[in-house]
């Protein structure tokens, strides 16, 4: 089968590998759509484990089922989560599923930028979701990234009446804007790109502001959706008392935290990593019910053979939101 192997951002090679064999409790999924996550193109983060087949935002069709698999059949259309918790550790027992070591270390084989993946037994049990007929494979590939935004709302304690600042209007910012608006928040969005600011307004931001402008320190929640250090510094300046700063994206260096301000004003700095199964379920339901738009955010659709072009688009962060690749044709 064909796979796309990541060596660095400018070297993603199409190679041939054997189609994985499955064992008891496992399934083989034919990948129909696979999104390029922004983190896939964060080179300082990804290159540490290169060469590697990346890709974790997938949707496809079950083509083979192992013994002991219950509730699934060949031909089922599914979304599969690459990260699932164990439901048995101290973090899971406390409801902190995204801190679970099993979630952090698990994955499917080899990765979503391939024609087929083997889904391990634990991912079959806890991370495989049937796609309703109304949800396309393209939308299915958006379930995991949207679920991360669902989780960010909980971490940031966003609610009706909250004043939320979203810094960065790429795909992560657009999803966080949509989620915050679903909860009844007032949303201000910033970016350096006029094109992306226009998109932010289209997807629900109440106000869009160029990142160079000064904003008041009256936001209940600030969500960082860019790794740019000026945005980090702006985020610290914009929090109201008792405000929550959520690192949805992270910069490549550790920022200095104005701890005196945080102490005096009882602010919170936190982060969100991935999504828990309950977030994935909410995400799938929202897409199926049409509460969020995960169709038009896909600005580029490419065959697997052109995945290098996709990485170039994501790394440039220009006039694009989401790039999705299709191993068996667009």
Secondary structure, 3 states (H helix, E strand, C coil): CEEEEEEECCEEEEEECCCCCCCCCCEEEEEEEEECCHHHHCHHHHHHHCCECCCCEEEEEEEEECCCCCCCCCCCEEEECCCCCCCCCHHHHCCCHHHCHHHHHCCCECCCCECEEEECHHHHHHHEEECCCCCCHHHHCCHHHHHHHHHHHHHCCCCCCCEEEEECCCHHHHHHHHHHHHCCCEEEEEECCHHHHHHHHHCCCCEEEECCCCCCCCEEEEEECCCCHHHHHHHHHHEEEEEEEEECCCCCCCCCCCHHHHHHHCCEEEECCCCCHHHHHHHHHHHHCCCCCCCCCEEEEEEHHHHHHHHHHHHHCCCCCEEEEECCCC
